Amino acid sequence: MFHEYKKSLNIFIWILVILVSMFGGVTIVSAESADTSVEIAITKDIYIDQSKSCMSPNGTMACLFFGGGPYKRVIDGVNAASPGDRLNIMPGVYSEQITIDKAIELTAPNGNVTIGQ
């Protein structure tokens, strides 16, 4: 009976992993069927756009009436990021000095970005 429970749990975990990964932002780091353990690293997309003036930015893509929106400064995105997160920096010159002390990805998906000029 325990074997059937363990098998069902293993199937449930894999279905959960597949469903979560369909919605993006998830990378399967490792999976072991012997002990039904699965490690998942959830990455977060953080947006930086100096041309937007949102009331309470939190790194989301768009300004919304109830809050949220991209950060104006790269350093704010770096401070909000966890290891493995991706900073999507919109085109422009960001005149700031930053130090990055964690493994994050910096991308410029829509054009040229200069930081620290």
Residue pairs with C-beta under 8 A, 6 or more apart in sequence:
6 36
9 36
10 33
10 36
13 36
13 38
14 31
14 38
17 26
17 28
17 31
17 38
17 40
20 26
20 40
21 28
25 42
25 43
25 44
25 45
26 40
26 41
26 42
26 43
27 40
27 41
27 42
27 43
27 84
28 38
28 39
28 40
29 39
29 40
29 41
30 38
30 39
31 37
31 38
31 39
32 38
41 84
43 84
43 85
43 86
44 59
44 81
44 82
44 85
44 86
45 61
45 85
45 86
45 88
46 59
46 71
46 77
46 80
46 81
46 85
46 86
46 87
46 88
47 59
47 60
47 61
47 70
47 71
47 77
47 87
47 88
47 90
48 59
48 70
48 71
48 72
48 73
48 74
48 76
48 77
48 87
48 88
48 89
48 90
48 94
49 70
49 71
49 72
49 89
49 90
50 72
50 73
50 90
50 92
50 94
51 90
51 92
52 63
52 69
52 70
52 72
53 63
53 72
54 63
54 64
54 67
54 68
54 69
54 70
55 63
55 67
55 69
56 67
56 68
56 69
57 63
57 68
57 69
57 70
57 71
57 72
57 76
58 67
58 68
58 69
58 71
58 80
59 70
59 71
59 76
59 77
59 80
60 68
60 69
60 70
61 69
61 70
61 88
62 68
62 69
62 70
63 69
63 70
70 90
71 77
71 80
73 94
73 96
74 87
74 89
74 94
74 96
74 98
74 115
75 96
75 98
77 87
77 89
78 87
78 98
78 100
78 104
81 87
81 102
81 104
82 102
82 104
83 102
83 103
83 104
84 103
84 104
84 105
85 104
85 105
86 104
86 105
86 106
86 107
87 104
87 105
87 106
87 107
88 107
88 108
88 109
89 106
89 107
89 108
89 113
89 115
90 108
90 110
90 111
90 113
91 108
91 110
91 111
91 112
91 113
92 113
92 114
93 113
93 114
93 117
94 113
94 114
94 115
94 116
95 116
95 117
96 115
96 116
97 116
98 115
98 116
